[in-house]
Amino acid sequence: MSTKKTIVIAVAALIGIAIISGTVFGIYTMNKNKVEKPKENLYYNIGSIFCNIKDSNRILKCDITIEFTDEELKTTLEQKNFLIKNKINEIVRSKTMDEIEGKEGQKNLQREITENANKIYDTNTITNIYFNELIVQ
């Protein structure tokens, strides 16, 4: 093979590598620069619930709003809110007054209800629950 052919093949190979590298780099930077729209928080109020407290003659009344990010979950919550109401009742009935008293008790109750709501509705888009009202009598 002549030197001239070798140089032409080498230059063609370098141009091919440059084109492929540029294409890969361009695709990578375009995907990297795409900004995902943050998911909007949605809310659904499940209403008031009355629950007995374990080993007590006291009753807890709560009005709960669920925070979530999946729009499709709203329909499920509307159709099957009895599932979460039942679970909340089970959770509260298993708690003593000492376990639900104070700020830490409320936070633990919120966390437990949130975790159980995600399990019930087979999702991970329920981010929090809020007590609009929390009364123990």
C-alpha positions, 0 to 999 in steps of 0.5 A: 500500500502506498503512503498516500492511501494510508494517509487518506484512510487515516484521515477518513478514520479520524473524521469518522471518529470526530463525527461519532464523538460529536454526535454522542457528546451532542446527545449527552448534553441535550439530555443533560440540559433538559429540565424536568418539570417539578411535580405539583403537589395535589391534595385530597381531604378524606374528611373527619374520622372518629377513633377510639384510643387503646386502653382509654375511654377517650376518642380522637377526632381528626380531619385529614388531607392527603398530599400526593403527586400523581394525578391519577391517584386522585380518582382512586382516593375518591373511589376508595377513601374508605380503605385509608379511613379504615387503616387510620382507625386501625392505627389509632386504635392500636395507640395509647394516649402516651403514643399520640400525645405531643408534637412527636406523637403527632409526627409519628402518627402522620408518618405511620399513616403516610407509609400505610397509605402508600402501601394501601394504594400501591404507590409511593406518590403520597408524600404526607398527610396533614391533620386539619383538626386533631382533637382528643376528648 
